[in-house]
Amino acid sequence: MYVQQCLTKSAYMQTYKGMIHPLPDQKMWPEIEAGEVLPPPFEVQPGRPKMQRKRESGENTKGGRTGTIVCTYCKMPRHNKRTCKKAKKQTKQRLPSTTEASSSQAVDANPTRKNKIKKQHPSQGGGFHNPSQS
């Protein structure tokens, strides 16, 4: 099995054979007479600015939406039209059963979706064939 020379145990031992001295505490650092280090100047970044301002730590946040959801179907609170039980009962009553529907009529399971009839060109075999004209 081939292993690169830098990954061998002998290379590791050679690297760390000398003692690694710990760094002294920050109190032990020498004092340097230099000016105060300031951050770079602020530059306005490209892009759309934020809509809301940044609030202070003690300042109240802007209130969000309050109130309850009201169903547009039955006007009752705490649910919407999609999860309304009354609306589900009404749609079940509107749908005809499979025994009532004739085989010549196509019944869509979803009453809100419109049935689309695809028209074919007579050359594609979808047109009527009149044997007297052949």
Residue frames as a rotation matrix with the C-alpha (Angstrom) as fourth column:
MET 1
0.587 0.810 0.000 0.00
0.810 -0.587 0.000 0.00
0.000 0.000 -1.000 0.00
TYR 2
-0.426 -0.761 0.490 1.46
0.767 -0.591 -0.250 3.35
0.480 0.270 0.835 -1.03
VAL 3
0.674 0.521 -0.524 1.16
0.718 -0.630 0.296 6.40
-0.176 -0.576 -0.799 1.22
GLN 4
0.585 -0.470 0.661 2.65
0.129 -0.751 -0.648 9.79
0.801 0.464 -0.378 0.51
GLN 5
-0.307 -0.863 -0.401 5.76
0.620 0.138 -0.772 10.62
0.722 -0.486 0.493 2.53
CYS 6
-0.688 0.028 0.726 4.10
-0.374 -0.871 -0.320 13.60
0.623 -0.491 0.609 4.30
LEU 7
0.334 0.913 0.236 1.40
-0.764 0.115 0.635 11.30
0.552 -0.392 0.736 5.76
THR 8
0.135 -0.346 -0.929 3.73
0.255 0.918 -0.304 8.76
0.957 -0.195 0.212 7.37
LYS 9
0.880 0.170 -0.443 4.32
0.451 -0.009 0.893 8.39
0.148 -0.985 -0.085 11.10
SER 10
-0.031 -0.973 -0.227 7.99
0.974 -0.080 0.211 9.33
-0.224 -0.215 0.951 10.74
ALA 11
-0.486 -0.087 0.870 7.03
0.495 -0.847 0.192 12.64
0.720 0.524 0.455 9.02
TYR 12
0.595 0.767 0.240 4.54
0.145 -0.397 0.906 13.39
0.791 -0.504 -0.347 11.79
MET 13
0.701 -0.398 -0.592 7.12
0.693 0.182 0.697 12.71
-0.170 -0.899 0.404 14.50
GLN 14
-0.377 -0.876 0.300 9.68
0.922 -0.386 0.032 14.87
0.087 0.289 0.953 12.67
THR 15
-0.106 0.430 0.897 7.19
0.307 -0.844 0.441 17.78
0.946 0.322 -0.043 12.46
TYR 16
0.695 0.529 0.487 6.27
-0.286 -0.419 0.862 17.75
0.660 -0.738 -0.140 16.15
LYS 17
0.278 -0.643 -0.713 9.61
0.761 0.600 -0.245 16.71
0.586 -0.475 0.657 17.71
GLY 18
-0.791 -0.525 0.314 10.32
0.253 -0.748 -0.614 20.23
0.557 -0.406 0.724 18.93
MET 19
-0.480 0.610 -0.630 8.28
0.799 0.008 -0.601 21.68
-0.362 -0.792 -0.492 21.79
ILE 20
-0.169 0.530 0.831 5.41
0.526 -0.664 0.531 24.00
0.833 0.527 -0.167 20.91
HIS 21
-0.894 -0.242 -0.378 5.59
0.448 -0.447 -0.774 26.83
0.019 -0.861 0.508 23.41
PRO 22
0.110 0.988 -0.106 2.27
0.991 -0.117 -0.059 28.19
-0.071 -0.099 -0.993 24.71
LEU 23
-0.145 -0.071 0.987 1.44
0.407 -0.914 -0.006 31.82
0.902 0.400 0.161 23.96
PRO 24
-0.899 -0.181 -0.400 1.68
0.438 -0.313 -0.843 34.18
0.028 -0.932 0.360 26.90
ASP 25
0.031 0.946 -0.322 -1.47
0.923 -0.151 -0.355 35.76
-0.384 -0.286 -0.878 28.35
GLN 26
0.389 0.198 0.900 -2.64
0.694 -0.705 -0.144 39.08
0.606 0.681 -0.412 26.86
LYS 27
0.993 -0.052 -0.109 -1.45
0.046 -0.671 0.740 40.82
-0.111 -0.739 -0.664 30.03
MET 28
0.300 -0.949 0.097 2.11
0.419 0.222 0.880 39.77
-0.857 -0.224 0.464 29.15
TRP 29
0.433 -0.114 0.894 2.03
0.889 -0.108 -0.445 41.39
0.147 0.988 0.055 25.68
PRO 30
-0.618 -0.689 -0.379 4.28
0.727 -0.684 0.059 44.43
-0.300 -0.238 0.924 25.25
GLU 31
0.399 0.725 -0.562 2.61
0.450 -0.689 -0.568 47.84
-0.799 -0.027 -0.601 25.13
ILE 32
-0.446 -0.481 0.755 2.85
0.893 -0.189 0.407 49.56
-0.053 0.856 0.514 21.73
GLU 33
-0.320 0.279 -0.906 2.43
0.108 -0.939 -0.327 53.29
-0.941 -0.203 0.270 21.20
ALA 34
-0.914 0.119 0.388 0.07
0.393 0.018 0.919 53.39
0.102 0.993 -0.063 18.25
GLY 35
-0.709 0.704 0.036 -3.14
-0.703 -0.710 0.036 55.17
0.051 0.000 0.999 17.36
GLU 36
-0.227 0.739 0.634 -6.53
-0.354 0.544 -0.761 53.65
-0.907 -0.398 0.138 17.85
VAL 37
-0.983 -0.074 0.167 -7.46
0.111 0.486 0.867 51.20
-0.145 0.871 -0.470 15.10
LEU 38
-0.290 0.915 -0.281 -10.72
-0.589 -0.403 -0.701 52.27
-0.754 -0.038 0.655 13.46
PRO 39
0.023 0.366 0.930 -12.93
0.524 0.788 -0.323 50.27
-0.852 0.495 -0.173 11.12
PRO 40
-0.827 -0.322 0.460 -12.94
0.553 -0.322 0.768 51.13
-0.099 0.890 0.444 7.42
PRO 41
-0.767 0.569 -0.296 -15.37
-0.513 -0.821 -0.249 53.86
-0.385 -0.039 0.922 6.27
PHE 42
-0.205 0.814 0.543 -18.97
0.239 0.580 -0.779 52.80
-0.949 -0.030 -0.314 5.65
GLU 43
-0.916 -0.032 -0.399 -19.91
-0.374 -0.288 0.882 52.38
-0.144 0.957 0.252 2.00
VAL 44
0.067 0.995 0.081 -23.49
-0.727 0.104 -0.679 52.10
-0.684 -0.013 0.730 0.80
GLN 45
-0.695 -0.304 0.652 -23.88
0.075 0.871 0.486 48.70
-0.716 0.386 -0.582 -0.79
PRO 46
-0.791 0.424 -0.441 -25.68
-0.575 -0.267 0.774 48.30
0.210 0.866 0.454 -4.12
GLY 47
-0.723 0.611 -0.322 -29.23
0.549 0.792 0.269 46.99
0.419 0.018 -0.908 -4.16
ARG 48
0.098 0.876 0.472 -32.65
0.081 -0.479 0.874 47.94
0.992 -0.047 -0.118 -2.91
PRO 49
-0.724 -0.386 0.571 -32.64
-0.485 -0.304 -0.820 49.39
0.490 -0.871 0.033 0.63
LYS 50
-0.788 0.428 -0.443 -34.46
0.592 0.723 -0.355 47.65
0.168 -0.542 -0.823 3.47
MET 51
-0.092 0.879 0.468 -38.08
0.356 -0.410 0.840 48.67
0.930 0.243 -0.275 4.04
GLN 52
0.875 0.456 -0.162 -38.09
0.283 -0.212 0.935 48.83
0.392 -0.865 -0.314 7.84
ARG 53
0.229 -0.807 0.544 -35.62
-0.633 -0.548 -0.547 50.67
0.740 -0.219 -0.636 9.98
LYS 54
-0.250 -0.396 -0.884 -33.59
0.452 0.759 -0.468 48.84
0.856 -0.516 -0.011 12.58
ARG 55
0.666 0.624 0.409 -35.13
-0.104 -0.466 0.879 49.41
0.739 -0.628 -0.245 16.00
GLU 56
-0.250 -0.717 0.651 -33.33
-0.789 -0.239 -0.566 50.10
0.562 -0.655 -0.506 19.26
SER 57
-0.792 -0.155 -0.590 -33.05
0.099 0.922 -0.375 47.33
0.602 -0.355 -0.715 21.87
GLY 58
-0.845 0.476 -0.245 -35.68
0.258 -0.038 -0.965 48.87
-0.469 -0.879 -0.091 24.20
GLU 59
-0.609 0.614 -0.502 -38.07
-0.759 -0.635 0.145 49.89
-0.230 0.469 0.853 21.44
ASN 60
0.027 0.718 0.696 -41.29
-0.204 0.685 -0.699 47.95
-0.979 -0.123 0.165 20.79
THR 61
-0.886 -0.288 0.363 -41.58
0.246 0.373 0.895 46.00
-0.393 0.882 -0.260 17.60
LYS 62
-0.604 0.694 -0.391 -44.18
-0.796 -0.504 0.335 46.81
0.036 0.514 0.857 15.00
GLY 63
-0.192 0.626 0.756 -47.32
-0.410 0.649 -0.641 44.72
-0.892 -0.433 0.132 15.48
GLY 64
-0.990 -0.141 -0.018 -48.11
-0.086 0.493 0.866 42.08
-0.114 0.859 -0.500 12.89
ARG 65
-0.421 0.885 -0.201 -51.44
-0.327 0.058 0.943 40.71
0.846 0.463 0.265 11.77
THR 66
-0.920 0.235 0.313 -54.00
-0.254 0.249 -0.935 40.24
-0.298 -0.939 -0.170 14.50
GLY 67
-0.016 0.988 -0.156 -57.43
-0.966 -0.055 -0.254 38.65
-0.260 0.146 0.955 14.51
THR 68
-0.247 0.032 0.969 -58.82
-0.077 0.996 -0.053 35.33
-0.966 -0.088 -0.243 13.45
ILE 69
-0.985 -0.064 -0.161 -59.33
-0.169 0.152 0.974 33.76
-0.037 0.986 -0.161 10.06
VAL 70
-0.138 0.987 0.085 -62.94
-0.437 0.017 -0.899 33.82
-0.889 -0.161 0.429 8.81
CYS 71
-0.579 0.010 0.815 -64.22
0.557 0.735 0.387 31.34
-0.596 0.678 -0.431 6.22
THR 72
-0.808 0.280 -0.519 -65.58
-0.510 -0.773 0.377 33.03
-0.296 0.569 0.768 3.09
TYR 73
-0.720 0.559 -0.410 -68.02
0.019 0.607 0.795 30.15
0.693 0.565 -0.448 2.51
CYS 74
0.054 0.779 -0.624 -69.80
0.752 0.380 0.539 29.78
0.657 -0.498 -0.566 5.87
LYS 75
0.180 -0.060 0.982 -68.55
-0.233 -0.972 -0.017 32.99
0.956 -0.225 -0.189 7.61
MET 76
0.980 0.082 -0.181 -67.44
0.143 0.344 0.928 31.05
0.138 -0.936 0.325 10.69
PRO 77
0.549 -0.819 0.165 -64.09
-0.834 -0.551 0.039 31.81
0.058 -0.159 -0.986 12.41
ARG 78
0.131 -0.722 0.679 -60.90
-0.679 0.434 0.592 29.71
-0.723 -0.538 -0.433 12.77
HIS 79
-0.150 -0.289 0.945 -60.86
0.521 0.789 0.324 28.05
-0.840 0.541 0.033 9.33
ASN 80
-0.566 -0.080 -0.821 -60.80
-0.552 -0.702 0.449 28.98
-0.612 0.707 0.353 5.66
LYS 81
0.337 0.791 -0.511 -62.79
-0.905 0.121 -0.409 28.00
-0.262 0.600 0.756 2.57
ARG 82
-0.152 -0.495 -0.855 -60.37
-0.723 0.646 -0.245 25.22
0.674 0.581 -0.456 1.65
THR 83
-0.925 -0.263 -0.275 -60.77
-0.010 0.740 -0.673 23.46
0.381 -0.619 -0.687 5.03
CYS 84
-0.469 0.826 0.312 -64.50
-0.876 -0.389 -0.286 24.22
-0.115 -0.408 0.906 5.49
LYS 85
-0.872 0.184 0.453 -66.50
0.093 0.972 -0.215 21.07
-0.480 -0.145 -0.865 6.33
LYS 86
0.134 0.981 -0.140 -69.76
0.033 -0.145 -0.989 22.58
-0.990 0.128 -0.052 5.05
ALA 87
0.192 -0.132 -0.973 -68.20
-0.909 -0.397 -0.125 23.33
-0.369 0.908 -0.196 1.68
LYS 88
-0.839 -0.536 -0.093 -66.92
-0.537 0.790 0.297 19.73
-0.086 0.299 -0.950 1.42
LYS 89
-0.516 0.733 0.443 -70.41
0.280 0.633 -0.722 18.37
-0.809 -0.249 -0.532 2.16
GLN 90
0.380 0.684 -0.623 -71.94
-0.358 -0.512 -0.781 20.59
-0.853 0.520 0.051 -0.54
THR 91
-0.169 -0.501 -0.849 -69.44
-0.980 -0.007 0.199 19.48
-0.106 0.865 -0.490 -3.20
LYS 92
-0.940 -0.129 0.315 -70.08
-0.139 0.990 -0.008 15.81
-0.311 -0.052 -0.949 -2.35
GLN 93
-0.115 0.980 0.162 -73.83
0.254 0.187 -0.949 16.32
-0.960 -0.068 -0.270 -2.81
ARG 94
0.340 0.223 -0.913 -73.34
-0.674 -0.620 -0.402 18.10
-0.656 0.752 -0.061 -6.16
LEU 95
-0.636 -0.659 -0.401 -71.25
-0.755 0.426 0.497 15.30
-0.157 0.620 -0.769 -7.69
PRO 96
0.499 0.821 -0.276 -73.42
-0.855 0.518 -0.003 12.66
0.141 0.238 0.961 -9.45
SER 97
0.198 -0.402 0.894 -72.74
-0.403 0.798 0.448 9.03
-0.894 -0.449 -0.004 -8.70
THR 98
-0.748 -0.597 -0.291 -71.20
-0.513 0.241 0.824 6.78
-0.421 0.765 -0.487 -11.38
THR 99
-0.634 0.579 0.513 -74.45
0.618 0.778 -0.114 4.81
-0.465 0.245 -0.851 -11.83
GLU 100
0.367 0.815 -0.449 -76.41
0.361 -0.569 -0.739 7.97
-0.857 0.109 -0.503 -12.69
ALA 101
-0.036 -0.461 -0.887 -73.92
-0.660 -0.656 0.367 9.18
-0.751 0.598 -0.281 -15.29
SER 102
0.923 0.359 0.141 -74.42
-0.118 0.610 -0.783 7.74
-0.367 0.706 0.605 -18.73
SER 103
0.264 -0.876 0.403 -71.50
0.630 0.474 0.616 6.20
-0.731 0.091 0.677 -20.55
SER 104
0.285 -0.135 0.949 -71.73
0.896 -0.313 -0.314 8.74
0.340 0.940 0.032 -23.39
GLN 105
0.798 0.011 0.603 -71.28
-0.110 -0.980 0.164 11.73
0.593 -0.197 -0.781 -21.08
ALA 106
-0.188 -0.916 -0.354 -67.92
0.555 0.199 -0.808 12.47
0.810 -0.348 0.471 -19.47
VAL 107
0.891 0.450 0.058 -68.24
0.177 -0.462 0.869 13.46
0.417 -0.764 -0.491 -15.81
ASP 108
-0.108 -0.945 0.308 -65.38
-0.060 -0.304 -0.951 15.37
0.992 -0.121 -0.024 -14.23
ALA 109
0.110 0.089 -0.990 -64.63
0.882 0.450 0.139 14.55
0.457 -0.889 -0.029 -10.57
ASN 110
-0.604 -0.365 -0.709 -63.59
0.654 -0.735 -0.179 18.13
-0.456 -0.572 0.683 -9.92
PRO 111
0.373 0.879 0.297 -66.53
0.898 -0.261 -0.355 20.50
-0.235 0.399 -0.886 -10.62
THR 112
0.560 -0.183 -0.808 -64.30
-0.009 -0.977 0.215 23.59
-0.828 -0.113 -0.549 -10.67
ARG 113
-0.579 -0.815 -0.032 -62.14
-0.096 0.029 0.995 22.34
-0.810 0.579 -0.095 -13.53
LYS 114
0.334 0.702 -0.629 -63.54
-0.734 -0.225 -0.641 22.92
-0.592 0.675 0.440 -16.99
ASN 115
0.221 -0.193 0.956 -63.61
0.418 0.905 0.086 20.01
-0.881 0.380 0.281 -19.39
LYS 116
-0.072 -0.331 -0.941 -61.76
-0.737 -0.618 0.274 20.76
-0.672 0.713 -0.199 -22.58
ILE 117
0.719 0.314 0.620 -62.60
0.197 0.763 -0.615 18.97
-0.666 0.565 0.487 -25.81
LYS 118
-0.327 -0.909 -0.259 -59.63
-0.207 -0.199 0.958 18.44
-0.922 0.367 -0.123 -28.02
LYS 119
0.769 0.587 -0.253 -60.46
-0.329 0.024 -0.944 18.89
-0.548 0.809 0.212 -31.69
GLN 120
-0.203 -0.823 0.530 -58.56
0.239 0.484 0.842 16.87
-0.950 0.297 0.098 -34.25
HIS 121
-0.298 0.004 -0.954 -57.97
-0.851 -0.453 0.264 17.58
-0.432 0.891 0.139 -37.88
PRO 122
0.737 0.672 0.064 -59.78
-0.569 0.669 -0.477 15.10
-0.363 0.316 0.877 -40.19
SER 123
0.443 -0.629 -0.639 -56.43
-0.558 0.364 -0.745 14.03
0.702 0.687 -0.190 -41.68
GLN 124
-0.583 -0.680 0.444 -55.39
-0.759 0.261 -0.597 12.72
0.290 -0.685 -0.668 -38.24
GLY 125
-0.703 0.338 -0.626 -58.22
0.228 0.941 0.252 10.20
0.674 0.035 -0.738 -38.17
GLY 126
-0.850 0.398 -0.345 -60.40
0.307 -0.158 -0.939 12.15
-0.428 -0.904 0.012 -35.80
GLY 127
-0.628 0.631 -0.456 -62.90
-0.743 -0.661 0.108 13.30
-0.233 0.407 0.883 -38.44
PHE 128
0.244 0.818 0.520 -65.99
-0.383 0.574 -0.723 11.58
-0.891 -0.023 0.454 -39.73
HIS 129
-0.868 -0.493 0.067 -65.60
-0.172 0.423 0.890 9.08
-0.467 0.761 -0.451 -42.53
ASN 130
0.226 0.938 -0.262 -68.25
-0.653 -0.054 -0.755 9.13
-0.723 0.342 0.601 -45.21
PRO 131
-0.314 -0.421 0.851 -68.03
0.220 0.840 0.496 5.89
-0.924 0.343 -0.171 -47.25
SER 132
0.627 0.621 0.470 -70.04
0.598 0.003 -0.802 7.36
-0.499 0.784 -0.369 -50.16
GLN 133
0.879 -0.324 -0.351 -67.30
-0.428 -0.860 -0.277 9.94
-0.212 0.394 -0.895 -50.85
SER 134
0.085 -0.927 0.365 -64.41
-0.376 0.310 0.873 7.43
-0.923 -0.211 -0.322 -50.99
